[in-house]
């Protein structure tokens, strides 16, 4: 499993594009891998034959360096190839190959499985339950590290390792004590009235697939690698980056007129393309905003690359318009269309979404008036754009008479990292951005 992005720790095999025994040339697409950012095609580095597919399609959470396939040189017998041992860290699927424990003596006294009063009951994942049953383990002797207190497969494997090292007692050798008849001193409540013999779980149980949800249950939704990374990065951003916000309204009258003139010449551009261009031009005019925080201080960026937020089925991704200040509106429009399609198809290359110096997120097409976006570190700013809407404004005509006129306004909110872009600098940036957007001739 190769590293296809700087933050990638594991990947999923989406699809193999070659079959075992098929000849491969350098540069041919071998398989599609879902990283923490997108679905990326893995190309062959040399000529040869794909001898063995070690990890099948659909396998998830394969760690970096794990063996996913084998290639041999042309002319070699690919059917006789053997999988080498100790090649990088094993994949999660291979972790289940735990050496079986030594055989234990058969005990005639049956082991009685019952809930112990006062002992917290664990929720086990399916894989963990199989391991616990196979090795007769007591989950309470381990530590549950999964989300919401779930005892995971890794927790069960650690318990197996501790048991084999003799660091925990063997729960299988402890027979249930004989049950002695006891005459109750008081009437025993009926089972319906009696409470459980163990504490009530602090977490509602997972519902059974294919059956109606019972009261207090929930359905667990699997998260893709991309969704997990988005959650992690947004949480880190809001908890470590001091956000500050500034909002202004921009009049789109001149932009809409230019756009109509371009449509007459069969040139189709969107309002968002003008916003991207205006942001890039403003960054060129104010390089103090085109910075990032490198952990110790601000870093001036030599390029103006605008990250554009695109919503996909797997989450939000930000393809980059490189050198946006030097591009024309039509070139920006073509780039946005092409990159947005690749993003939704999961075909973005790493260099098409990694980096960027400033982000633009537009929710106007969803009818949102205004919103505040979360900064994408190490960038220092993100511009949140709402829909353009009609509004009446009091203006003066040529003779100085006050009249009401309808204007098309758009609300933009800039979130900035106050460590490098303070309130005063952010305010000046929005003033310049507003002036550039309302006078499109400045964007030429």
N, C-alpha and C positions, 0 to 999 in steps of 0.2 A: 504494500500500500504506500504510494508515494505521497509526499507533502505537496499539495496543490494550492495552498494558501498559507500566509504567515501564521494564522491563528488556528489552522487545522490540527486536530489531535486524533481524529478518527474519521472514517468515511464509510459510505454504503455502496455496495455494488448494485447499480441500477440495471445494467444490461451488458451482456457480453456481445460484442459485434463480430467476433471471430469464433469459429468452432475448433475443437480439438482436432489436430491433424491438418489444419488449414495453413497454407503458406502465408507468411507475413513479410512485408517489405518495410524498410525504415520509413516512418512517417504515417503508416497505416493506423487507423483507429482500432484499438484493441477492445476497449470497454468504456462504459460511461460510469463515472463515480460521482456520487453526491457528497460534496464537501460541506463545510459549515457556511458556505456562501452561495453555491450554485451547483448545478450538474455539469461536470467537466469531462471532456473526452480525453482518455489516456492514449497517447500515441506510442507506437513501437519505436525503440531507439535503434534497433538493428534488424537486418534481414534474418529470417529463420522460419521455424515452424512452431505454432502454438501446441506444445506437447500435452500440457495438463492444465485444466482449470481447477485450481485448488479451492477457491471460494466461489460458490454458485451465485447466480443472480438473486437479488433480494436480500442477501446477507447484509446485516446492519452492524454498525459500531465496530468496524474492523480497525484495529489500531495501526498507527503508522509503522512501517517496517515489516508488517506481517506479510507472509507469503500468500499471494492471491493467484498466481499462475506461473507456469514454467515454459520456457522456450528453449529449443535446441537448434543447432545449426542444420542447414539443409544437407540431406544425405544421411543423417543419423536416424536410427530407429526410434521414432517418437513414442511408439507404443511400449517400449521397455524402460522408459524414463522412471526414475524413482524420486520421490519427494525427499530432499535432503533434510536432515535434522538440524535443530538449533539455528534456524534462519530467521533472525529477528524475533521480536516479541510475538507470542501467539495471538491469534484472533480470539474474540470472546467465545466463538463456538468451540475452539480447541481447548478452552479452559475446563470444559466439562470432563476431559480425560484425566480424572483423578485416580491415582493408583488405588486399587481396592485394599481395604484393611485386611490384616491377617484373619484367617477363619477363627471364629470364636466357638467355644463349647456350647452345645445345645443345652438349653435349660428347660427342664420339664415344667417348672412353674410358669404359667403365662404372665406376661407383662400386661398390666392393666393401664390403659391410657385414659386418664381422666383429668379434668381441670382441677388444679390445686387452688384451694381457697387462698385469696390474698396475692396470687401470682398473676401479673399482667400477661394477657394473651397477645402474641404477636400476629400481625398479618403477614403472611408469607406470599412471595411471588410464586408462580407455578414452578419455575426452575428450582427455586430454593426449597419448595415443598418436596420435590422429587429427591433432592439430595438429602434432606433431613430424614425422609422415610427410608431411603436406601441405607444410610449409615446409622440409623436409630439415634439421631441427635436430639438434644433438648435446646430449642432456639433460645430459651431464656439464659443459657450459658454464654451466648454471644451478644453482639451489639448490632441493632438494626440501624443501618445508615441510609436507607432509601428514603425517598420523598414521603412525607407524612407518616414516618415511622414504619415503613414497609421493610421486612427482613428480605434482603435481596440474595441473588445467586452468589455474589461475591462474599456476602456475610456468611452464607452456608459453607462456602469453600474454605474460608478462614477457620471456621469451626472444625471442619474435617482435618485441616492441617494441625490445629491444636490438639485434636484427639489423637492423631497419629504420633505426635510428639509426647503424648502422655501428660499434657498440661491440664487436661480436664478429665474428670472421672467418666467411665464408660456407663452411660445411662442404660444400656441394654442389659447389663449384668445385675441391675437392681430390680428384683421381682417385687410385684405388688404385695403388700402385707396381707395376710389372711383376714378375711372378713368375719368377725365374730358377731353372733346375734346379740343385739342390744334391745332391751325392753325400754321403749321411750317412756319418759316420766310425764310427758304431756302429749296431747293429741298432735299428730303430725299434719301440717297443712297440705292441702292437695297440691299436685304439681302445677296446676294453673295459678294457684295463689302464691306458691313458693317462688322466691327470687332466684337468680342464677347463683351457682356456687363459686363464681369467680367474678372479679370486678368487671363492670361494664366497660367495653373498649372506649378509649378516648377518641377514636376515629371511626366514622361510619364505614361499614364494610362495603367492598366493591360489589356492584350488582352482577348477576349472572347473565352472560350474553344470551340473547334470544328469548329472555323472559322479562315480563314487566318488572319495573323497578319497585322494590318494596320501600316502605317508609324508612327514611334515614340512610338509604344507599345512594351511590353515585356511579356514573360511568366514567372510566378512565380513558382519556383521549391520548393516543400516542403522539409524541412530538418529534418532528423531523430534526435533523442536525441543524438545519438553517434556523428553525424556530427556537431551538435551545440556545443557539449562539446569540440570536436577536434578544432573547430574554436576558441573557447574561450581560451583554454589552449595554443594554438600556438601563439595567439595574445599576451597573457600575457607573454609568454616566450620571444618573440622577443622584447617586450617593456620594460621588467623588468630585464632580464638576460643579462649581458654584454658578448656577444659571442666573442670568439676568435677562429681562425682556423689555422690548421697546416696540411700539405699534404705531402705524400711520396709515392714512388713506391716500390712495393715488387715483388721479383722474385718468381714465383710459381713453378719453375722447380722441386724442391724436393717434394713439396706437390703433384703435379700431378703424380709423379712417385710412391709415397706411395699409392696414391688413385688407380692407376692401379693395384698395387700388391694386394690391398684389394679386388678389383673387381674379381680377379682370385679366391679368397676364398669366393666369393658370398657375400661380405660385401659391401653394397652400402652406400657411404657417399658423401657429396657434399663439394665443396671448402668452402662454407659458414660455414660448421661444423668445419673445421680447423680454420677459422677466429674467430669463437666464442671461441674455445678452447684457441687460442693464446691470445685473449683479456683477458680471465679469468686468464691464467697463468701470464700474464704481470701485471694484477691488484694485484695478490698475491705477485709478486716481488716488486711492487711499491704501497704499501697501501695508500700513500699520494694522489693517484688519485681516490681511492675507497672511495669517500667522497660525501656528499651532503650539501646543504646550507639550514639551518633550519630557516632562517629569521634574525638571529642575528650573525651567524658565521658558520664555517665549522663543520661538524659532521662526525667522523670516523665511517664507517660501518663495522660491524663484519662479514658480509656475502658477498659472491661474487655471485650475481644473475644477469644473463645477460638477458636483455629484447630484444627480437627479433621482429622487425617490420614485420607485416603480413598485406598485403592489402586484404580487404574484400569488398563486394558490398556496405557496409554501411560506410566504412571508414577504417582508419588505426588503428590497435590495436597491442599491444605489449605483447604477452605471455612471460612468464619468464622461463628460464632454471635455476633452483635452484642449488646452490652449483656447478657451472659449472667447477670450477678449479679442483674439485675432480672427475669429470666424465671423462670417456674415450670418444674417438671420436665416436665410435659406439653408445654409450649410448646417447651422445648429438644428434646424427643424429636421433635416434628413438624418442627422446623427441620433437625435432623440428617438425618432421613429424606429430606426434600425436597432438601436440598443434596447429599446423597450420590448420589441418583439423577441429579441434574443433572451432577454431576462425572463419573459413569460414562458418561453420554450425551454428555459433552463440551459441555454447554450452559451452563456457569457464566458469569455476567457478570463483568467485571473487578472490580467493587466487591464481589463475593461471595467473592473469594479474595485480594484485595490488602489488606495491613495485618495486623491481629491483634496482640495483646500477649502471648499465652501459648499454647503448643501442647500438645495431648494426642494421643498416639499409642498405640493399643490393639491389641495382637496376641494378646489372650487368645482370640479366636475361632479362632485357628490352633493352639491348644494350647501356646503359648509361656508358660513360667513367669515369666520376667523377662528384660529386656534393657535396654540403654542406647541412647537415641536421640541423633541429631545435632541441635544447635541450629539453628534457622532464622533467621539474622540478618535484620533488626536486633533480633529478639526476644532476650530474655536467658535464657529457660527453656523447656524442653519436658519433659513428664511422660510417661514410658513405662510402660504398664500391661500386666501379664501376666494370665493366666487365674485365675479363682478356683478354689480347690482345697480339699478337706477335709483337716483336720489336727486331731490330738488335742492338747488343752491341759489342763494340770492346773489346776483351779479349786477354790474352796471354796464349799460350799453354805451355806445360812442358819445351820446349826449349827456351821459352822467346819470341817467334815470335807472333806478333799481328795478330789476325784473327777476322773476323766478324762471330758472332754466333747469332742464333735466340733464344730469351728468351720470356717466357710468363710472362708479367708484369700485375700487378693490382694496381690501384691507390686508396688509402684510404685517407680520410680527416676527422680529428677529430675536432668536435666543442666542446669547453670546456667553462665552466663558469669561467671567469677570476678572479672572487672573491675568488675562492678556488683552481683553477688549472691555473696557469699563463703560459705565453708563454714558459718559460724555462722548466717547469715541463712537459708541453704537448709535447715539442720536445723530451725530454728524454724518455717519454712514447712511442712515435712512434718509436724511435730508438730501444728500447727493443722489441716492438711488431714486428717490421720488422725482427729483428734477430731471434725471436722465430718462426715466420711463415716460414722463409726461411730455418730453420733447424728443421724439424718436430720431430727429436729425442728429442728436448727439451720439447716437449709437452707430452711426455710419463709420 
